[in-house]
């Protein structure tokens, strides 16, 4: 088992990464202050892992709430199912919520924990690759709004993160590959050595080789933990983690939540960011091709969905947490392994670039 630390002073917490970690009470018990535990999961994960997870909480009063599965259910209406369970069972301010599932479950359980009685502790047990390498670490929680993704939320750090890599064996191929987009992101923004490793081991990762997966998850979490420790509330450098996300969130919103997976939208968004970076004279065309080739090896899309117009994409980008004074902040690439956060670009050039890409894609 690998153990990493997210260093945030009094809010610091460990990330445990390994096999057969579900059900190990010694990992979770030190992080539970009260006697009550509510496990939040969904209809897909519950039959697979709820019983095994409950074994870690036999010393506590434990209940569970099972949500519908899918990004389209990440909203305030479904969130109320968590609050209903908490209130109906008289959970107090020492309650610990446990998020057992992918990014949607983690975001919703974390947001419920941030809100219930003005804040209770929670634990992340991510079961998808995307959640393991990204959303479970860093304390971003929230729900979607029909007009914008993740626009309602709060920063609320977990007490610990338990990553059982065995859960990836039951993940379907599309969801698994979607998680690889976030893995590639770390190499692009901050870790060229890791990017080269990913190019060399893409086949191993697609085959779900245990050693390759363990390395990729650990390296991704190290990158995420380091950036979060520097900038917990995303006032500066943490925004680098949004490479591809401004474009990607707009694609998700305009296509309809769940029509395209988050990781798939991020993969397309990273291609758009790379292409615009080349348009600005930063990346070489060969480097853009290199990014696209790696994403293709990971079985990820690199083209905009058909039927999506440039104006729709630009409109969606304006409804984003990264907008300031009406201008969209972009994360672009100065070179492979070095990203930059900027508002300094010509919007007309961006529109032109997107239009050209849409034509070439279709």
Buried (B, 14 or more C-beta within 10 A) or exposed (E): EBEBEBEBEEBEBBBBBBBEBBBBBEBBEEBBEBEBBBBBBBEBBBEBBBEBBBEBBEEBEBBBBBBEBBBBBBBEEBBEBBBEBBEEEEBEEEBBBBBBBBBBBBBBBBBBBBBBEEEBBBBBBBBBBBBBBBBBBBBBBBBBBEEBBBBBBBBBBBBBBBBBBBBBEEBEEEBBBBBBBBBBBBBBBBBBEBBEBBBEBBEBBBEBBBEBBBBBBBBBBBBBBBBBBEBBEBEEBBBBBBBBBBBBBBBBBBBEBBBBBBBBBBBBBBBBBBBBBBBBEBBEEEBBEBBBEBBEBBBBBBBBBEEBEBEBBBBBBEBBBBBEEEEBBBBBBEBBBBBBBEEEBEEEEBBEBBEEBBEEBE
